[in-house]
Amino acid sequence: MADFEFKAVNRTMLEDIRIIERYCFYPYLYRSTRYFARKILAGNFVAVYIEQTCAGYISLTRHRSFLEISDLAVDIRFRRLHVATAMLEWAIRRCIYLHVAKLRLVVDEENECAVKLYTKFGFSFLRSRKNYYGLRNGLVMVLRIR
Ligand SMILES: CC(C)(COP(=O)(O)OP(=O)(O)OC[C@H]1O[C@@H](n2cnc3c(N)ncnc32)[C@H](O)[C@@H]1OP(=O)(O)O)[C@@H](O)C(=O)NCCC(=O)NCCS
């Protein structure tokens, strides 16, 4: 397997992102170009390319005391290759760079793969958000940096 190439997402790469976004999230979670543009400007949006193909992406939102993972998905052809893990490691580097002590996210309680990914990475459960995803609850998970 070739190396993972991290690229800061720009507007022309949004098409690659949308291909993954379209089948990863049901019901389809459409993020507007404006939504992504803010993350591009803030430097909080990267994609991993493997042999010139977009394998996955992650975007972060800055809050006062933590960074939040707003989007994270991996193309089905590149799963279980630790692409998501590599992107979480990038998110930690981003926290360190921005002097932010916590990385946080909300995950669908029924998204077992993602919950396993975050738990294995070291995130801990903070609280539930009732009906955050329609009838399903969201789990707020947090990772303390250093
Ligand atoms: C969840 C997701 C991002 C994982 O991406 P990935 O690149 O395949 O994950 P990794 O290869 O880094 O997995 C790291 C660890 O997470 C766990 N894990 C990941 N996917 C798993 C799965 N399908 N089943 C069980 N465990 C899984 C494993 O412990 C894995 O380590 P291992 O392969 O050494 O056993 C990917 O499945 C995805 O894009 N899902 C759809 C979108 C989504 O749910 N995003 C998260 C929104 S909060």
The ligand as an SDF file (V2000), in Angstrom:
LIG
                    3D

 48 50  0  0  0  0  0  0  0  0999 V2000
  -15.6590    4.7700   10.9980 C   0  0  0  0  0  0  0  0  0  0  0  0
  -14.6440    4.9450    9.8620 C   0  0  0  0  0  0  0  0  0  0  0  0
  -14.2530    6.4240    9.7460 C   0  0  0  0  0  0  0  0  0  0  0  0
  -13.3840    4.1240   10.1820 C   0  0  0  0  0  0  0  0  0  0  0  0
  -12.3720    4.3970    9.2050 O   0  0  0  0  0  0  0  0  0  0  0  0
  -11.1360    3.3940    8.9780 P   0  0  0  0  0  0  0  0  0  0  0  0
  -10.0800    4.1450    8.2310 O   0  0  0  0  0  0  0  0  0  0  0  0
  -11.6320    2.1440    8.3670 O   0  0  0  0  0  0  0  0  0  0  0  0
  -10.6660    3.1130   10.4780 O   0  0  0  0  0  0  0  0  0  0  0  0
   -9.2200    2.5690   10.9470 P   0  0  0  0  0  0  0  0  0  0  0  0
   -8.6720    1.6440    9.9000 O   0  0  0  0  0  0  0  0  0  0  0  0
   -8.3490    3.7140   11.3340 O   0  0  0  0  0  0  0  0  0  0  0  0
   -9.6650    1.7360   12.2270 O   0  0  0  0  0  0  0  0  0  0  0  0
   -9.0000    1.8390   13.4870 C   0  0  0  0  0  0  0  0  0  0  0  0
   -9.6590    0.8770   14.4670 C   0  0  0  0  0  0  0  0  0  0  0  0
  -11.0560    1.1950   14.6250 O   0  0  0  0  0  0  0  0  0  0  0  0
  -11.8340   -0.0120   14.7720 C   0  0  0  0  0  0  0  0  0  0  0  0
  -12.6970   -0.1640   13.5980 N   0  0  0  0  0  0  0  0  0  0  0  0
  -12.7620    0.6280   12.5010 C   0  0  0  0  0  0  0  0  0  0  0  0
  -13.6920    0.1830   11.6460 N   0  0  0  0  0  0  0  0  0  0  0  0
  -14.2340   -0.9250   12.2080 C   0  0  0  0  0  0  0  0  0  0  0  0
  -15.2390   -1.8560   11.7950 C   0  0  0  0  0  0  0  0  0  0  0  0
  -15.8700   -1.7390   10.6130 N   0  0  0  0  0  0  0  0  0  0  0  0
  -15.5420   -2.8840   12.6250 N   0  0  0  0  0  0  0  0  0  0  0  0
  -14.9110   -3.0250   13.8000 C   0  0  0  0  0  0  0  0  0  0  0  0
  -13.9370   -2.1900   14.2520 N   0  0  0  0  0  0  0  0  0  0  0  0
  -13.6040   -1.1500   13.4580 C   0  0  0  0  0  0  0  0  0  0  0  0
  -10.7960   -1.1430   14.8050 C   0  0  0  0  0  0  0  0  0  0  0  0
  -10.4290   -1.3430   16.1560 O   0  0  0  0  0  0  0  0  0  0  0  0
   -9.6470   -0.5570   13.9920 C   0  0  0  0  0  0  0  0  0  0  0  0
   -8.3900   -1.1180   14.3100 O   0  0  0  0  0  0  0  0  0  0  0  0
   -7.9010   -2.4960   13.5980 P   0  0  0  0  0  0  0  0  0  0  0  0
   -8.2880   -2.4050   12.1450 O   0  0  0  0  0  0  0  0  0  0  0  0
   -6.4250   -2.5030   13.8250 O   0  0  0  0  0  0  0  0  0  0  0  0
   -8.6490   -3.5900   14.2950 O   0  0  0  0  0  0  0  0  0  0  0  0
  -15.2290    4.4340    8.4950 C   0  0  0  0  0  0  0  0  0  0  0  0
  -15.7830    3.1590    8.6940 O   0  0  0  0  0  0  0  0  0  0  0  0
  -16.2860    5.3460    7.8900 C   0  0  0  0  0  0  0  0  0  0  0  0
  -15.9640    6.2440    7.1180 O   0  0  0  0  0  0  0  0  0  0  0  0
  -17.5670    5.1370    8.2330 N   0  0  0  0  0  0  0  0  0  0  0  0
  -18.6890    5.9280    7.6640 C   0  0  0  0  0  0  0  0  0  0  0  0
  -18.6500    7.3630    8.1220 C   0  0  0  0  0  0  0  0  0  0  0  0
  -18.6480    7.4700    9.6350 C   0  0  0  0  0  0  0  0  0  0  0  0
  -19.3090    6.7040   10.3220 O   0  0  0  0  0  0  0  0  0  0  0  0
  -17.9130    8.4650   10.1500 N   0  0  0  0  0  0  0  0  0  0  0  0
  -17.8220    8.7220   11.5630 C   0  0  0  0  0  0  0  0  0  0  0  0
  -18.8440    9.7600   11.9330 C   0  0  0  0  0  0  0  0  0  0  0  0
  -18.7580   10.1390   13.6720 S   0  0  0  0  0  0  0  0  0  0  0  0
  1  2  1  0
  2  3  1  0
  2  4  1  0
  2 36  1  0
  4  5  1  0
  5  6  1  0
  6  7  2  0
  6  8  1  0
  6  9  1  0
  9 10  1  0
 10 11  2  0
 10 12  1  0
 10 13  1  0
 13 14  1  0
 14 15  1  0
 15 16  1  0
 15 30  1  0
 16 17  1  0
 17 18  1  0
 17 28  1  0
 18 19  1  0
 18 27  1  0
 19 20  2  0
 20 21  1  0
 21 22  1  0
 21 27  2  0
 22 23  1  0
 22 24  2  0
 24 25  1  0
 25 26  2  0
 26 27  1  0
 28 29  1  0
 28 30  1  0
 30 31  1  0
 31 32  1  0
 32 33  2  0
 32 34  1  0
 32 35  1  0
 36 37  1  0
 36 38  1  0
 38 39  2  0
 38 40  1  0
 40 41  1  0
 41 42  1  0
 42 43  1  0
 43 44  2  0
 43 45  1  0
 45 46  1  0
 46 47  1  0
 47 48  1  0
M  END
$$$$
